Amino acid sequence: MVTILNITYNSIFHFATAVLIAILAVLMFRYFILSLKEKSYYPEQWANLLRKKKISTELIIIEENYDDKIRFYNFWFQIERLKRENISGDFAELGVYKGETAHIIHTLDKSRKLHLFDTFEGFKKEDLKEETGEAASYSSKNFADTDIKKVLANIDGGNNIIVHKGYFPDTTKDLEIIKYAFVNIDADLYNPIKEGLNYFYPLLSPGGVIIIHDYNHKWEGAVKAVNEFAAKIPENIIEVADKNGSVMFIRNK
Ligand SMILES: C[S@@+](CC[C@H](N)C(=O)[O-])C[C@H]1O[C@@H](n2cnc3c(N)ncnc32)[C@H](O)[C@@H]1O
């Protein structure tokens, strides 16, 4: 009797092990195929320049390591267009944190001055108070763990980069008039996004572009700031299908 039970138990155990191994093998195969598919996708324009070895190794490494490919290629397409169309002006980013996107933007055109606006100490409490949606769960500690020196060291040692540390828009008060060709607004909240659009739009060169990150239902403040602003300008706002949903507009010529 004990022997029969043992045999039954052993068979069930072996069968369960075989099923688990089979499931694992299918999952690993699927993961392998998916990772192959992801790696083989490039916009044709990028692939063409890659083949001709016209993309710097530095940019290739950045592209490989940045997970939001559509956001990356959107930056790339826009900055390539600015070069092609000779759109003059500096670059700017509002909302820098540790400088990941600032690094991309700078590497895409090192000849332009890049202005970085951030408290480098996280959000202001007053701005958070009015927030709803995802941002309501944030505190002034979020994004406070950064350090300008490290940020600059990671971006070409700070070459051609101007840091405007402090609360935006206060940091613009003593600034001379600067013309911008490319502005990336990645400040998450209603107040800084609203102020950013009000400040940068009149300074944007015709043909210049402003991109705003986090235009989706989770970021209610960001959506509100963009929608209110969009209602006041002649340009159409275009949605970008990157991970968190960006929007952008190109200043009319
Ligand atoms: C999502 S993070 C930026 C992420 C960054 N672009 C990256 O590539 O990792 C948002 C940043 O906006 C900054 N920020 C938000 N409101 C601000 C304000 N009024 N003035 C200055 N910086 C602000 C925060 O300090 C934070 O570093």
The ligand as a Gaussian input file, in Angstrom:
#p B3LYP/6-31G(d) Opt

LIG

0 1
 C       10.212000      64.457000     -13.192000
 S       11.497000      65.402000     -12.563000
 C       12.458000      65.757000     -13.988000
 C       13.033000      64.514000     -14.624000
 C       14.168000      64.783000     -15.587000
 N       13.764000      65.486000     -16.776000
 C       14.891000      63.478000     -15.943000
 O       15.301000      63.313000     -17.079000
 O       15.061000      62.633000     -15.068000
 C       10.702000      66.921000     -12.189000
 C       11.660000      68.012000     -11.733000
 O       10.970000      69.265000     -11.772000
 C       11.525000      70.099000     -10.782000
 N       10.590000      71.195000     -10.491000
 C        9.256000      71.093000     -10.292000
 N        8.740000      72.311000     -10.042000
 C        9.755000      73.205000     -10.111000
 C        9.838000      74.627000      -9.987000
 N        8.765000      75.401000      -9.754000
 N       11.040000      75.201000     -10.101000
 C       12.140000      74.458000     -10.380000
 N       12.122000      73.127000     -10.517000
 C       10.948000      72.494000     -10.392000
 C       11.735000      69.130000      -9.608000
 O       12.701000      69.642000      -8.714000
 C       12.183000      67.839000     -10.310000
 O       13.585000      67.719000     -10.344000

